[in-house]
Amino acid sequence: MARSRKQTTAHVGTRVAAPKLPGQVVLVMQGGGALGAYQVGVYQALHEAGIEPDWVIGTSIGAINGAIIAGNAPENRLERLRDFWERVEQRAAADVFAFLPGFNAAVANMATMVSGLAPFFGPNPTSWLGPHVPIGLDSASYYTTVPLRDTLSSLVDFDYLNDSETRLTVGAVNVRNGEMRYFDSRDEPLALEHVMASGALPPAFPAVRINGEPYWDGGIYSNTPIEAVLDDKPRRDSVIFTVHMWNPEGPEPASLWEVLGRHKDIQYASRAKSHIARQKQIHHLRHIIRELSKHVPDKARDSAQVKELSSWGCGSTMHVTRLIAPRIDGEDHLKDIDFTPAGIAARRQAGYDEGRRVLTMAPWQRPVDPMEGIVIHETAAVAREIAHGVDGFDGRTR
C-alpha cells in the first residue's frame, strides 16, 4: 500500500553542492499523464544533489513538468511542481472509498473519465452532439483543456523561461502533415500554446494552434523525445537523464485487461531503445571520421572538399542514463489516469528512489571507449557490474 504524503521521503530533503558532470545536463521526459509524477521524483533527486538541468526536453506531461521546471527559479521549482500535482489529485472518490484500496482507484479513474480534473480538463459539451457532427477541429475532443491553461498560467513564468539559461524543448505533431516539430526556447520564444499543444492528446483533448497551424500531442508520433538532443547542433558533451514511464519489456499478458495494459506500454515506449541504438551507430561513425581525418596529409587536409567531409566528424561524448519506472502494485492499463493521492505518491517516491540510486552509481564517471559517441547506461546492468566488482567499461550498449 502506498505511503501517505507525510510519510513519503520524496517530499523532504536538503540540497548539497553540485557534483561535477562531464558535460551539459539534459533531462528528457516522456508523456504519460498521471505517470508524470515519477518524473517529479527523479527531478527532486537531482535537485537535492545540487544538479539542475541545462536543458529540459518533454512531450505531453513531460512538457508540462518541463515548463514548470524551466519556467521557475531553481529554488521555486519543487514547490511549483508539488503545487501542480496536488491540484490535479483525484481526491473526492478516493477519499470516499479509501477503505477499499483496489476499488477506490477504479472509482477515482471512472470519476476522472466522467467529470475530468478541475484544474486540468473538464467535459466538452460540444462532443455530446455525436462523433459525426462537423464541429471543427478546435472543438473535436471529449474534454476541454481551458482549466489547464489557467493552471499553467499561475505556475509558469514564461518571461523567466525565455530569458533563463535553462533551455526548454517541447514536442508536438502537426495535424495537417503528420510531422513532428520540436519547439525550442533557444530558437524562439515559447508560450503557453507550445506546452498546451505538446499535451493535446486526441481524441481526449483538442488540437492547439500555433501561428494558425494545428498541433496534437507529440507522443502520438514519438513519445520519447531524446532525438532532440542526439540530433542537436552543435553537438556537445552531455549527461542525459532519460525518464521512461512506459516499459517496453514486461510479462506475457494472460487476460484481455492485461493485453490492454501491455499494448499501451509498447505503444508509448516508442521504440526508444532501437532509436538510441541507431543514434549510437551514427555517432560512432562520426568518431571514426574524426580519427580518419587525422591521417589525411596536411596538404590535402586544407582542401575545401576534405574540410567538408571532415566536418561530419565529432568528438563529443553523450552519456545516456535510462531511468525506467517500475510497475506499481495494482496498476493496469488505466494507470495514466490514476491521479489518486496514493498513485501519485507511489510514483513520485519510485522516481525519487531511482534518481538517488543513479546518482550514487554515477556511471558517467566510469572509463569509456573514446571511439564511442554515445554511451548507454542501463541502471540495472550497472548495478550488477558494481556488485561483481567490474570497474572497466568498453562503451558498448549495456
N, C-alpha and C positions, 0 to 999 in steps of 0.2 A: 504493500500500500504506500502511495506517495506521501512524502512528508509535507506538513503544512509550511507555509512561507516562513513562519517564525523559526521553524526547525531547519530550514534549508540553508546550508552553509554558503550556497552561491549568492546569498544576499548580504554577506558580510565579507570583509577582507581589507587589507591595508596595502597601498601601493608601495613599491620599492623602486630603487634606482634601475633604470632601463639597462638590460644587458646589451652587449654589442652583437649585432646580427650582420651577416655578410651580404649586405645589400638592402634595397628598399623592402619594406614590409607591406605585403599585399594580402588583403582579406577578401576571399571570394565566397559568395553565399548564394545558394540555390533558392528556388521558390518552393513553397510547401505549406502555406497557410499557418495553422497553429504549430506546425513543426518548427517554425522560426524561433520559438523560444529556446531551442538548442543553440542557435547562433548567439543569442544573448549571453548564455553561459560561457561559450567559447570566448566572446569578446571580453567578458569580465575577467576571465583568467589572464588574458593578455594585458588588460588594463592594470590589474593588480601587480603584474610582473613589471610594470613600467613600460610596456610596449604599446604604442599607438600606431595604427596603420597609416602608412603614407598614401595608400590607395585602397579604396573600397570598391568592389565590383559586385553588383547584385542584380537578381531578377526576382520580380514579384515581391514576396515578403522579404526576400534578401535585399531588394531595392529600398523597401520601407525601413528596415533596420539600418541599412547603409546610409540612407538620408538622415536618419536621426543621429547616427554617429558623426558623419561628416558635417552636419548642419548645427553642431553644438561644440562649444569648447570642451577639451578633454575632461575637465573637472565636472562637467554637467552631463556627460553622455550617459552614464549608467542611470542617473536619476530620470532622464528623459525616456530611456528605454523601459525602465521599470514603470513609468507613468503610462506609456502606451500599452504595455501588456496587462497592467492592472485594469485599464479602461476596457479592454476587449474581452476580459474574462466573462464566461457564461456562468454567472453565479446563481441566478434565481432557481433554475431547475436543479442544478447540482446541490444546492442547499436543501431543497425540499426532500430529495431522495438520498441524502448523504449516508443514511444507514444502509444503503444497498449499493456498494461500490461499483459493481458491474452494471447495474440497472441505471444508476444516476447518470453515467456517462452517455448511455444510449438516449435517455430522455433529454439531456442537455444538447446532444447533437441534433435531435429532432427539433428542439426549440430553436436552434440556430438556423436550421433549414427553413422553418416556417416563418420565423419573425426576424431573422438576421441578428446582428450585433449592433446595438445602438450607436457606438462610436465608429463603426467600421462600415457596415452596409445594412440596408433595410429592403423590404419588399418593394418591387416595382409594379404598381397597379396597372400600368400600361400593358405588361406582359399577360395580364388576365384576359385580354381580348382574344388570345389564341395564337398558336405558333405560325399561322399562315397569314395573319393580318400584316400588311406592309407598314409598320410603324416607324421605319427608318433605323439605320444602324446605331444612331446615338441613343435610341431607346430600346433596342432589341437585346434585352437581358432580363433575367429573372429578378435581379436586385439593382438598386441604385447605390452608388458609392459616394453620394453627396456627403454623408456623415464622415467618411474618411478624409475628404477634403478639409473639413473643419478641424478634424483631429490633428492632421499633419500640419496645418497652418499654425497651430498652437505649440507644436513640438519641434519644428524645424525652422531654423533661421536661414533662409536661402541667401540673404546678403552675406552672412558669415560663410556659408557653404561655398559660394562662388569666389570669395576672397581668401579662403583658407588654403593652407598648404596641403590639407588632406584632399586628395583627388577622389571624385566620385564618378563611377560609370554605371549606368543602368541600361538593361537590355529590353527592347520591345520589338515586336514584329509588325511590319506594315501590312494592314488588312488587304490592300489593293494588290500588292505584288508578292506578298509572302516572304519578303526579305527581312532578315534580322538587322536591326540597327542598334548600335551602342551610342548612347548619348553621354558625352564625356565633359566634365566640368573644366578640363584642361583646354578643350577646344571651343566650348561655347557655354554661355551661362545656362545653368539648369534651373528649372522652375517646378512648381508643384505638378504641372501637367506631365512632366517626364517621369516622375515617380509613379503617378497615378496610371499612366499608360503601361508601365512595366508590370503593374499588378492587375491589369484589366483582363482577367481570365474569362473567356467566353465559354458557355453562354450565361454564366452566372453574372458577370459584370459587363457593363457596356464599354465599347471602344472609347478611347480618348484621343482627341485631335490635337496634333502639334503642327502648327503652320498649315492647317487645313487638311493634313493627311491623317487618316485614322490608324490607330495602333492598338494592338492587343498585347497581352502578357507575353513577354519573351520566352516564358517557359514552354509554350507550345511549339517553339522552334528549337531552342537549346536551353535546357533548364540548369546547366552547369556552365556559367559564362567565363570559364577560365581562358578560352581562346583570346579574350580581350587583352590579357596581359602577355600571353605567349606570342601573339602576333604584333605586339606594340612596337613602335619605332620612335626613338631609338631604343634598342634592347638594352636592358640594364641587369646587373646582378640583383637577384631578388630572393626573398624568402616568402613563399606563397602559402598561406594557410587556406586551403580549400575545404569548405564545410559542407559535407554531404548529409542530407537528411533522408535521402532515399537510397536504400542499399540494393544494388543490382544482384547481390547474392543472397540466397535465402533457401529455406527448406521447401520441399515439394508440397504444394497445397493439396489438401485432402477433401475440401468441400468447395461448393460454389462461392461461399462467403470468402474463403481463403484465396480462391482464384482471383476474386476482385481486388483483394489487397496486393497479391503478388503482381498482378497486371499493372497496378498503379506504381509500385516500386520500380519495375523495369522501365515503364514509360518515362517517368520523371527523373530516373537516374541519368538519362540522356547519353548513354554510351560514353560517359566521361572517361573511363579507363582507356578505351580504344583511342579516343581523341588525344589524350595526353601521350599515349604511346606513339602515335603518328607524329605529334609535335616533337617528341624526343628524337625520332629519326631525323627530322628536318634540322634540328639544332645540332645534332651530331655531325651532319654533313657540313653545316656552317663552320664548325670547328676544324673539320678536315680541310675545307677550303682555306681557312686561315693558316693552317700549317703548311699546306702545299705552296701558298703564295710566298712563304719564306725561302723556298728553294728555287724561285724564279731568279735568273741572273739580273743583276742591278739594272743593266741597260734595258732589258725587256720590261722590268717592273715599272718603269716610268712611263710606259706607253699608255695611251688612253684606254685601249682595249683591255689590257691586263688590270689596270686600275678598276675598270668597270666590273670585271669578273671577280677581282679580289674583294670588292665591296660586299659581295654576298657572304663573305666570311664573318665570323663573330667569335668573341672570346668571353662572352658573358656566361655566368652560371646561375641557373634558376633552380632553387630547392623547392619542390612541390611536396608539401606535407598534407596528407589527406586525413581529415577527421570525419569519421563516419558515425552517425547517430545509432545507438543500439536500439533494439526492439524493447519497447516499454510493455510491461505485463498488461494484458487485456486489450492492447490496441488492435485495430482492424483497419479495413480499407477506408473508414471514415476518420482516421487519425488526424488528417489535415484540417478537420473542422472541430477537433476536440479542444475547445477553448475553456474547458473546466479548469478551475484553480489547481486541482491535483495534477491534471495533464500538463499544464504549463509549467508548474513547479518541478515535476519529474524530468521534463525535457531540458529545462534550464539547468538543473543540477547535473544531468548527464553531460551537457556541453561544458559546464564548468570543470567537472572531474576530468574529462578527456583533454581539455585545454591545459590543465595543470600537469597532466601526465606527459603530454607532448613537450611542454616547456622543460620538464625535468629531464626528459631524454635528450632534448636538443640535438636531433640527428644531423642538423646542418653543420655542426661542429666537427663531424667525423671526416676523415680523408675522402676525397673524391677523385675520380679519374679526370684529369684536365681536358680530355677529349670529349667529355660529356657536357652538353649544354644544359640539359635538364636532368636533375637527379630526383627520383621519386622516392618518397619516404612513406611507406605503409606502416603505421604505428605498431600494429600487431607484430609485423616482421621485425621491426627494430627492437621491440621489447624482447622477442625470442633471442635475437643475436646478443643483446646485452646480457640476458640471463645465462647464455652459453659462453660468455667471455669473448665474443668476437669483436675485435677493435677496428679492423680494416674494413674498407668498403670500396668496391671497384666501379661504382657508378651505375651498375645495371639496375633495371627495374626490380623493385622488391615485390 
